[in-house]
């Protein structure tokens, strides 16, 4: 057995010293029987009973129940396979090392752990390519058969963060921070969930990612949201989700908002949705809250601390209040820009969002109902135009909610009161006479 080990070392470790970063197979120990057979391709070696091998001059070790080495170029490992280098440890049912390309292939119940960041991969198959000077500058891995990856990221101080659990039909990884996945991709974490047909994720210098193929992204933190579209791009900061963009038939649903647009952007801080942006041509932004509807060419909605505080609508903007339960009529304002400010009011221990002011500028128009509290019945109707219209609301809802209206620049309008009776001078006149007067 000792003679076989020496022969194997001499034959398979023939490459020149200049190629020392490549694997020079070295047989370290054999617990059972070993044989050698000469063939057309060179000398083949077989050993069993527990075999340990390594790449001479490196920290690469491979062990298994039995080994078959063919011409010093291919070594197969069978049964309780273990692979280890400075970056990963790996276990599998079978393993093969190819000197051409310095490629390790693991098959059957593969479990891999990244020693640098703690990420793990479990699946039926993995191809692992070591970094070799002149061939590749970093680790590359390929896995098929719906591997499950517990993808650990590190913060700026090097501490491990909660992992992303990524499952897909096939996965490619490069280094410790880049992943490409395809085929029914799922990504899950306590604050985040995503689905799609393909994924690109860079938690390194790129700090971004992309989901394609019917993508769906859900924020599961303290402020939850759901975002869909034809494509979803996202940016990371210190490996945490910071900004998400849905492109093409975007649809976002959050606590206070249901929004549709060509493009939707969501800004997230500390797992809270703080701002929503939307724009588009084929699908102009259409936003619905519990009380208001907004339509414009582009839209910005601020929700710091989880509450709606301000909306800014640009380009043929229109903001409408809730429809009347009987007539379906509603108050509204329009202009090139419309800005609305909101506040919070506690009612029976529940915080409710209330409109405080709304202002339209440039070709401004407003339509609202005015209810006379001293005279119940149908409200009067006011339609106004001006360069700028500002409406201040009462701390209430319904037709009596408008407290004051300010209109400036080229002002005109009309107010209709259905409950006014004609003066005595008109009583008894014909309809034509009253109309002329």
C-alpha positions as MATLAB code, in Angstrom:
seq = 'XXXXXXXXXXXXXXXXXXXXXXXXXXXXXXXXXXXXXXXXXXXXXXXXXXXXXXXXXXXXXXXXXXXXXXXXXXXXXXXXXXXXXXXXXXXXXXXXXXXXXXXXXXXXXXXXXXXXXXXXXXXXXXXXXXXXXXXXXXXXXXXXXXXXXXXXXXXXXXXXXXXXXXXXXXXXXXXXXXXXXXXXXXXXXXXXXXXXXXXXXXXXXXXXXXXXXXXXXXXXXXXXXXXXXXXXXXXXXXXXXXXXXXXXXXXXXXXXXXXXXXXXXXXXXXXXXXXXXXXXXXXXXXXXXXXXXXXXXXXXXXXXXXXXXXXXXXXXXXXXXXXXXXXXXXXXXXXXXXXXXXXXXXXXXXXXXXXXXXXXXXXXXXXXXXXXXXXXXXXXXXXXXXXXXXXXXXXXXXXXXXXXXXXXXXXXXXXXXXXXXXXXXXXXXXXXXXXXX';
ca = [
       0.000    0.000    0.000;
       2.871    2.344    0.779;
       4.434    1.566   -2.593;
       1.113    2.278   -4.347;
       0.862    5.620   -2.618;
       4.359    6.610   -3.718;
       3.723    5.516   -7.295;
       0.444    7.412   -7.407;
       2.116   10.575   -6.077;
       4.893   10.379   -8.646;
       2.626    9.739  -11.610;
      -0.288   12.101  -11.033;
       1.817   14.976   -9.658;
       3.896   15.513  -12.773;
       2.963   19.138  -13.760;
       5.787   21.658  -13.475;
       6.270   23.733  -10.337;
       5.238   26.848  -12.285;
       1.691   25.474  -12.184;
       1.639   25.040   -8.404;
      -1.752   26.757   -8.101;
      -3.223   23.862  -10.061;
      -4.084   20.624   -8.273;
      -1.180   18.157   -8.060;
      -2.929   15.047   -6.716;
      -1.388   13.567   -3.626;
      -2.548   10.346   -1.963;
      -2.408   10.922    1.779;
      -3.867    7.704    3.146;
      -5.722    4.535    2.142;
      -7.571    2.429    4.699;
      -8.150   -0.625    2.536;
      -7.004   -2.077   -0.766;
      -5.390   -0.242   -3.677;
      -4.505   -1.408   -7.194;
      -3.090    0.083  -10.363;
      -3.931   -0.846  -13.949;
      -2.148    0.282  -17.106;
      -4.345    1.346  -20.040;
      -4.278    3.309  -23.283;
      -4.716    6.569  -21.445;
      -2.013    5.861  -18.900;
      -1.974    4.308  -15.476;
      -5.268    4.098  -13.568;
      -5.492    3.683   -9.814;
      -8.265    2.306   -7.607;
      -8.446    2.346   -3.830;
     -11.080    1.644   -1.180;
     -11.569    1.357    2.554;
     -11.466    5.095    3.174;
      -9.217    7.243    0.994;
      -7.856   10.707    1.634;
      -6.235   12.836   -1.078;
      -5.132   16.448   -1.395;
      -3.740   18.947   -3.860;
      -0.064   19.204   -2.996;
       1.005   22.560   -1.564;
      -2.574   23.734   -1.024;
      -5.310   23.318    1.581;
      -7.538   21.400   -0.831;
      -8.480   17.986    0.589;
     -10.805   15.287   -0.765;
     -11.853   12.069    0.928;
     -14.363    9.273    0.315;
     -14.982    5.549    0.824;
     -13.326    4.695   -2.507;
     -11.399    6.433   -5.291;
     -10.738    5.829   -8.991;
      -7.988    7.931  -10.663;
      -7.658    7.864  -14.457;
      -4.365    8.910  -16.040;
      -3.761   11.545  -13.405;
      -6.379   13.812  -15.013;
      -9.681   12.657  -13.547;
     -10.293   11.348  -10.029;
     -13.666    9.969   -8.968;
     -14.769    9.732   -5.334;
     -17.638    7.484   -4.222;
     -19.388    7.218   -0.840;
     -19.358    9.765    2.000;
     -17.509   12.276   -0.139;
     -15.946   15.305    1.539;
     -14.266   18.258   -0.158;
     -12.603   21.210    1.567;
     -10.492   24.209    0.604;
      -9.896   27.641    2.104;
     -13.343   28.854    1.004;
     -15.852   25.987    1.170;
     -16.601   22.605    2.685;
     -18.758   20.164    0.781;
     -20.328   16.747    1.295;
     -21.981   14.546   -1.342;
     -22.634   10.944   -2.381;
     -20.208   11.198   -5.303;
     -17.567   13.624   -6.488;
     -15.258   14.030   -9.474;
     -12.229   16.281   -9.867;
     -11.151   17.248  -13.411;
      -7.660   18.642  -13.750;
      -8.578   20.256  -17.074;
     -10.314   23.388  -15.876;
      -9.721   22.569  -12.182;
     -13.355   21.582  -11.796;
     -14.980   19.715   -8.922;
     -18.369   18.095   -9.529;
     -20.479   16.922   -6.592;
     -23.543   14.727   -7.102;
     -26.221   13.385   -4.786;
     -27.271   15.042   -1.493;
     -24.852   17.914   -1.929;
     -24.381   20.195    1.085;
     -21.959   23.113    0.754;
     -20.973   25.757    3.295;
     -19.082   28.937    2.501;
     -16.423   29.318    5.209;
     -16.159   33.076    4.692;
     -19.786   34.129    5.184;
     -21.678   31.013    6.314;
     -23.895   30.674    3.212;
     -25.046   27.128    2.470;
     -26.338   25.269   -0.578;
     -28.318   22.041   -0.597;
     -29.300   20.174   -3.731;
     -28.673   17.178   -5.977;
     -25.842   18.659   -8.047;
     -23.077   21.266   -7.888;
     -20.166   22.156  -10.176;
     -17.457   24.077   -8.342;
     -14.575   25.848  -10.108;
     -11.593   26.963   -8.065;
      -9.873   30.308   -8.746;
      -6.755   29.551  -10.794;
      -4.302   32.118  -12.160;
      -4.768   32.483  -15.890;
      -8.123   30.654  -15.874;
     -10.488   32.482  -13.489;
      -9.985   35.111  -10.826;
     -12.709   33.991   -8.422;
     -14.865   31.038   -7.460;
     -17.662   30.004   -9.810;
     -20.432   27.517   -8.998;
     -23.308   25.991  -10.959;
     -26.217   24.061   -9.469;
     -29.323   22.481  -11.017;
     -32.273   20.463   -9.711;
     -33.845   23.279   -7.610;
     -31.066   23.829   -5.107;
     -31.877   25.713   -1.914;
     -29.408   28.447   -0.972;
     -29.204   30.111    2.407;
     -27.472   33.267    1.172;
     -25.808   35.088    4.070;
     -24.698   38.705    3.698;
     -22.339   40.711    5.885;
     -22.776   44.241    7.160;
     -20.090   46.915    6.966;
     -18.439   45.576   10.130;
     -18.344   42.010    8.804;
     -21.154   40.667   10.989;
     -23.486   38.103    9.459;
     -26.992   39.252    8.621;
     -30.176   37.234    8.330;
     -29.842   35.093    5.173;
     -31.945   35.225    2.021;
     -33.330   31.767    1.203;
     -33.158   31.399   -2.589;
     -34.667   28.436   -4.449;
     -34.624   28.036   -8.245;
     -34.423   25.411  -10.971;
     -30.819   26.406  -11.708;
     -28.321   28.763  -10.114;
     -24.980   30.254  -11.036;
     -22.786   31.949   -8.424;
     -19.620   33.984   -8.849;
     -17.542   34.864   -5.823;
     -19.376   35.450   -2.553;
     -21.730   38.186   -3.712;
     -23.204   37.504   -7.168;
     -26.024   35.128   -8.064;
     -27.987   34.381  -11.228;
     -31.015   32.097  -10.903;
     -33.597   30.849  -13.363;
     -36.822   28.864  -13.350;
     -39.474   29.487  -10.656;
     -37.242   31.602   -8.444;
     -38.287   32.305   -4.852;
     -36.490   34.573   -2.372;
     -37.564   34.698    1.263;
     -36.477   36.492    4.408;
     -38.393   37.739    7.459;
     -38.768   41.229    5.919;
     -38.810   40.324    2.242;
     -40.296   37.847   -0.248;
     -40.021   37.744   -4.035;
     -41.080   35.500   -6.902;
     -40.149   35.405  -10.603;
     -38.784   33.299  -13.433;
     -35.247   34.706  -13.215;
     -33.075   36.626  -10.761;
     -29.874   38.630  -10.797;
     -28.500   39.586   -7.372;
     -25.297   41.477   -6.557;
     -24.701   42.142   -2.859;
     -21.152   43.320   -3.512;
     -20.052   46.490   -5.285;
     -23.192   46.535   -7.442;
     -25.633   46.433   -4.515;
     -28.580   45.766   -6.805;
     -30.688   43.093   -8.433;
     -33.369   42.333  -11.033;
     -36.410   40.052  -11.165;
     -38.005   39.055  -14.478;
     -40.832   36.808  -15.627;
     -44.015   37.832  -13.813;
     -42.111   39.174  -10.815;
     -43.775   39.791   -7.465;
     -42.065   41.461   -4.511;
     -43.493   41.797   -1.021;
     -42.184   43.862    1.845;
     -42.905   42.010    5.078;
     -41.395   44.464    7.541;
     -43.209   46.931    9.761;
     -44.724   48.556    6.653;
     -45.898   45.892    4.241;
     -46.351   46.296    0.496;
     -46.808   44.209   -2.649;
     -45.299   45.216   -5.999;
     -45.792   43.602   -9.410;
     -44.860   44.459  -13.006;
     -43.095   43.096  -16.057;
     -39.679   43.791  -14.501;
     -38.605   44.683  -10.979;
     -35.226   46.276  -10.230;
     -34.026   46.866   -6.689;
     -31.136   48.609   -4.966;
     -29.466   47.598   -1.722;
     -27.577   49.566    0.910;
     -25.461   47.577    3.354;
     -27.259   44.518    1.911;
     -30.655   45.907    2.989;
     -33.488   46.712    0.576;
     -33.606   50.468   -0.119;
     -35.365   51.146   -3.441;
     -37.574   49.015   -5.690;
     -38.677   49.899   -9.233;
     -41.449   48.148  -11.151;
     -41.306   48.720  -14.917;
     -44.222   47.934  -17.225;
     -47.772   47.573  -15.888;
     -46.635   48.382  -12.379;
     -49.014   47.793   -9.497;
     -48.242   48.628   -5.872;
     -50.475   47.968   -2.868;
     -49.580   49.200    0.611;
     -51.337   50.164    3.812;
     -52.888   53.402    2.494;
     -52.456   53.078   -1.252;
     -53.423   51.119   -4.345;
     -51.353   52.456   -7.269;
     -51.075   51.541  -10.967;
     -48.633   53.091  -13.468;
     -46.121   52.293  -16.199;
     -43.300   52.711  -13.673;
     -43.488   52.671   -9.878;
     -40.626   53.305   -7.461;
     -40.726   52.513   -3.741;
     -38.177   53.874   -1.262;
     -37.716   51.775    1.883;
     -35.868   52.716    5.084;
     -35.564   50.477    8.142;
     -38.195   48.171    6.622;
     -40.647   51.083    6.226;
     -42.067   52.463    2.980;
     -41.238   56.185    3.082;
     -41.908   57.372   -0.479;
     -43.714   56.169   -3.594;
     -43.000   57.551   -7.078;
     -44.945   56.808  -10.266;
     -44.919   57.956  -13.890;
     -45.925   56.741  -17.336;
     -47.483   57.364  -20.742;
     -49.424   54.258  -21.729;
     -50.588   53.810  -18.139;
     -50.771   57.147  -16.327;
     -50.463   56.875  -12.546;
     -53.793   56.118  -10.900;
     -53.665   56.148   -7.101;
     -56.502   55.211   -4.779;
     -56.449   55.706   -1.023;
     -59.275   54.972    1.374;
     -60.653   58.501    0.763;
     -59.063   59.952   -2.379;
     -58.239   59.230   -6.023;
     -55.301   60.844   -7.847;
     -54.554   60.826  -11.595;
     -51.538   62.545  -13.196;
     -48.597   62.145  -15.580;
     -46.305   61.649  -12.569;
     -46.840   61.303   -8.865;
     -44.945   61.451   -5.572;
     -46.420   60.187   -2.303;
     -44.697   60.636    1.060;
     -45.389   58.126    3.844;
     -42.739   58.612    6.542;
     -43.343   56.698    9.743;
     -45.999   54.658    7.883;
     -48.477   57.537    7.554;
     -49.554   59.456    4.445;
     -48.375   63.076    4.793;
     -48.230   64.572    1.288;
     -48.999   63.831   -2.359;
     -47.644   65.769   -5.329;
     -49.212   65.223   -8.747;
     -47.708   66.699  -11.939;
     -49.025   66.994  -15.493;
     -52.796   67.235  -15.981;
     -53.238   66.313  -12.347;
     -56.617   65.500  -10.859;
     -57.494   64.762   -7.224;
     -60.960   63.599   -6.229;
     -62.550   62.968   -2.873;
     -64.798   60.064   -1.924;
     -67.990   59.734   -4.003;
     -71.334   60.584   -2.431;
     -73.124   57.430   -1.348;
     -76.370   58.531   -3.036;
     -75.414   60.616   -6.072;
     -71.859   59.245   -6.613;
     -70.839   62.889   -7.047;
     -67.481   63.906   -5.567;
     -65.401   66.983   -4.836;
     -62.338   67.379   -7.056;
     -59.508   69.682   -8.067;
     -57.295   69.737  -11.145;
     -54.326   71.651  -12.527;
     -50.888   71.181  -13.980;
     -49.787   70.449  -10.403;
     -51.902   69.456   -7.419;
     -50.411   69.138   -3.929;
     -52.301   67.679   -0.981;
     -51.283   67.660    2.680;
     -52.614   65.109    5.159;
     -52.644   64.759    8.930;
     -53.546   62.107   11.463;
     -56.493   62.187   13.821;
     -57.249   59.683   16.539;
     -60.807   58.422   16.552;
     -61.837   55.839   19.143;
     -58.184   54.991   19.628;
     -57.588   54.479   15.881;
     -55.402   56.866   13.888;
     -57.103   58.045   10.687;
     -55.621   59.945    7.761;
     -57.437   63.237    7.037;
     -56.945   65.717    4.209;
     -55.875   69.149    5.538;
     -55.192   71.260    2.438;
     -55.114   70.742   -1.305;
     -53.706   73.233   -3.792;
     -53.844   73.312   -7.601;
     -51.655   75.562   -9.748;
     -51.698   76.559  -13.444;
     -55.067   76.161  -15.159;
     -56.525   75.288  -11.771;
     -60.121   74.119  -11.438;
     -62.164   73.002   -8.468;
     -65.590   71.493   -7.948;
     -66.951   71.036   -4.468;
     -70.176   70.838   -2.517;
     -71.083   73.305    0.239;
     -73.514   72.186    2.888;
     -75.269   74.820    4.950;
     -75.441   73.321    8.434;
     -78.420   75.564    9.280;
     -80.371   74.362    6.277;
     -80.374   70.590    5.774;
     -80.906   69.145    2.339;
     -78.968   69.084   -0.883;
     -75.717   71.086   -0.819;
     -74.938   73.962   -3.147;
     -72.370   73.315   -5.877;
     -69.337   75.462   -6.599;
     -67.205   75.356   -9.756;
     -64.228   77.724   -9.865;
     -61.258   78.467  -12.086;
     -58.072   80.410  -11.512;
     -54.294   80.422  -11.739;
     -54.117   79.006   -8.224;
     -56.760   77.424   -5.993;
     -56.186   76.426   -2.394;
     -58.781   74.571   -0.324;
     -58.532   74.342    3.458;
     -60.501   71.497    4.982;
     -62.356   71.256    8.277;
     -61.530   68.492   10.700;
     -64.479   66.479    9.450;
     -65.687   64.594    6.364;
     -68.533   64.924    3.876;
     -69.946   67.929    1.962;
     -69.400   70.245    4.946;
     -65.687   69.409    5.092;
     -64.505   72.506    3.151;
     -63.625   75.348    5.519;
     -62.263   77.955    3.094;
     -61.348   78.316   -0.583;
     -58.703   80.743   -1.860;
     -58.588   81.501   -5.600;
     -56.063   83.819   -7.235;
     -55.289   85.062  -10.745;
     -57.921   85.232  -13.525;
     -60.675   84.056  -11.243;
     -64.128   83.048  -12.427;
     -66.713   80.480  -11.453;
     -70.277   79.748  -10.572;
     -72.157   78.600   -7.483;
     -75.506   76.824   -7.800;
     -77.881   76.562   -4.866;
     -80.822   74.228   -5.523;
     -82.654   75.450   -2.431;
     -82.812   79.167   -3.182;
     -86.355   80.453   -3.812;
     -86.936   83.242   -6.358;
     -87.395   86.747   -4.960;
     -90.897   88.212   -4.764;
     -90.245   90.246   -7.893;
     -89.969   87.024   -9.897;
     -92.874   85.162   -8.383;
     -95.653   84.688  -10.897;
     -93.402   85.461  -13.862;
     -93.238   83.092  -16.725;
     -90.276   80.772  -17.045;
     -89.046   82.759  -20.030;
     -89.191   86.016  -18.078;
     -87.336   84.571  -15.126;
     -84.741   83.115  -17.422;
     -84.143   86.441  -19.142;
     -83.687   88.178  -15.832;
];
